[in-house]
């Protein structure tokens, strides 16, 4: 049945096949162009390694237990950052979204501090939390706090007033209002905020690792740069991009399904 | 207006916001002086304030500011030229748009700045690396918003162009692009903000260029008041930049 449906959809929508063909053609052109550039010798040797070298490096990386140890450290740092930055951002957003006066007083601070480059706080974080995982978690937390707080505040303001009045008429406590009314009603902006927050937490944590660390994926990337192991660097970046985009999609889908 | 009503008004709220920031700074000063916060970790806010004129003169901040501004300018020119062209290309060829738009959206979510070691290898430790990272980080929103703007052109405007028998090039320059400008400027604003964040960040990371490098140098010298002062300066510069782009966007979109 499903097969029949798929066939009928394909027949009904020949444009989809053309789109797939164009995509395949673009990917093939990029890969061929890359391989040609790698073999041409136009750039310094190894700056553009051959596809086979990159493929072999990806396989070596995925077979290396050290990689998973470093991945676990980075994942734990990002998880800690999301926990601290996410919860504080969510609480701040709910508070500012629920109270117009507080919003007028403080939201502009968050709004304007949001687009500043957070990595410049890293020297301060090192002084406060040391050179270990603490400063990386702090970097991630500072990075993800702002988008989550802004999204939560905006989501709070979009909640149907009727729902809030219903909660109050049932004499719901502040905690019940948050868990039973606010969070379910503002799930979409919160999910979007968490996805944005995760993206910048990954960037903040990994950049901090590239600057000063002796473990984690950021450290591995900067080590590959320092030793000019280009296939390994490409492999790390490919795996990192796949994981980052996958985690973002997973978070979006997981939270949406859960909600 | 009574005092109570004023306190609850927009003006009162803004005053409260400013007073809170000042009180926080004064509180930190008091806690450091009382010895509750280690002054070798957090310098006195009064020291930070006093360090700002020093770093402006001794560290040549204005020259560094100009260096960073130049990098942002080059990145923004590249963003406008390449981003709008690619957006127009995706709009012109529908099949290309259908094939690539989700890729461009994925590019917007990708942590591009983490590729800076790769850019270092390709372009060297130079301003080109910084500009290219800024450009790559800001490209996706410019493309997406250009496509959105061009696709949202009102049918009647396109029909008017056709009735005047405009060539495809005239149709683009006289009808499509002017109609898409508000959306294009939103994309450029987003792209510029991403570019600015990444440019200052990479300057800090590779210890090269303008304001980002200044923070790194001061931190390496353990000049605490200077480091904090430079961070405050960069935050201020970012806020001004953000505010200017906001106002520019509003000015260019008077109808909304």
Interface residues (C-beta under 8 A of the other chain):
Chain A: X15 X18 X19 X22 X23 X26 X43 X47 X101 X102 X103 X104 X105 X106 X108 X109 X112 X113 X115 X116 X117 X118 X119 X120 X121 X122 X123 X124 X126 X127 X128 X195 X199 X202 X203 X206 X207 X210 X211 X218 X221 X222 X224 X225 X228 X230 X233 X234 X237 X240 X241 X244 X245 X248
Chain B: X8 X10 X12 X13 X14 X16 X17 X20 X21 X41 X42 X95 X96 X98 X99 X100 X106 X109 X110 X111 X113 X114 X115 X116 X117 X118 X120 X121 X122 X193 X196 X197 X198 X200 X201 X204 X205 X212 X215 X216 X219 X224 X227 X228 X231 X234 X235 X238 X239 X242 X243
